[in-house]
Amino acid sequence: MATCIACGKIKTVGNNVSHANNKTKRWFKPNLQKVKAITNKGPRRVIVCTRCLRSGFVTKAI
């Protein structure tokens, strides 16, 4: 579900690091938005990251 259709960006794993240098796992989630975009099959509601929207990789449907 949490995948950009334009670039394939997904959530990644990293560490929370405390002042005592203790490390616990955490997730970095991309900023995904549901937008109505023009695809090969016509206008569809798709999930796209905001970077692809801003860069113009996806054309929004009116």
MARKEDREN-767391 format. One line per 3 residues: number of its first residue (from 1); their letters; for each residue x, y, z of C-alpha. Coordinates in nm, 3 decimals. Example, Ala and Ser with C-alpha at 12.3 -4.5 7.8 and 13.67 -1.06 7.14 Angstrom:
# residues 2
1 = as = 1.230:-0.450:0.780  1.367:-0.106:0.714
# end
This chain:
# residues 62
1 = mat = 0.000:0.000:0.000  0.265:0.255:0.101  0.437:0.276:-0.239
4 = cia = 0.462:0.564:-0.487  0.347:0.455:-0.834  0.587:0.696:-1.009
7 = cgk = 0.919:0.630:-0.836  0.851:0.322:-0.621  0.945:0.495:-0.297
10 = ikt = 0.863:0.280:0.010  0.917:0.303:0.384  1.272:0.244:0.506
13 = vgn = 1.418:0.139:0.838  1.660:0.331:1.057  1.748:0.389:1.420
16 = nvs = 1.633:0.618:1.697  1.955:0.722:1.873  1.940:0.852:2.230
19 = han = 2.192:1.077:2.406  2.336:0.762:2.565  2.380:0.622:2.211
22 = nkt = 2.113:0.356:2.263  1.964:0.247:1.931  1.611:0.124:1.864
25 = krw = 1.454:0.051:1.527  1.218:0.300:1.362  1.049:0.350:1.023
28 = fkp = 1.088:0.643:0.785  0.764:0.676:0.587  0.742:0.871:0.259
31 = nlq = 0.492:1.157:0.227  0.233:0.982:0.011  -0.087:1.148:-0.111
34 = kvk = -0.394:1.012:-0.287  -0.448:1.219:-0.600  -0.658:1.188:-0.912
37 = ait = -0.401:1.155:-1.191  -0.403:1.080:-1.560  -0.273:0.728:-1.633
40 = nkg = -0.267:0.501:-1.939  -0.616:0.378:-1.844  -0.756:0.730:-1.800
43 = prr = -0.801:0.936:-1.484  -0.748:0.723:-1.174  -0.702:0.780:-0.802
46 = viv = -0.341:0.684:-0.731  -0.091:0.708:-0.446  0.204:0.938:-0.525
49 = ctr = 0.482:1.090:-0.316  0.492:1.468:-0.294  0.832:1.487:-0.464
52 = clr = 0.691:1.326:-0.780  0.392:1.563:-0.769  0.617:1.866:-0.735
55 = sgf = 0.863:1.749:-1.002  0.589:1.691:-1.258  0.631:1.314:-1.296
58 = vtk = 0.254:1.280:-1.245  -0.012:1.485:-1.425  -0.309:1.568:-1.204
61 = ai = -0.655:1.524:-1.355  -0.895:1.818:-1.338
# end
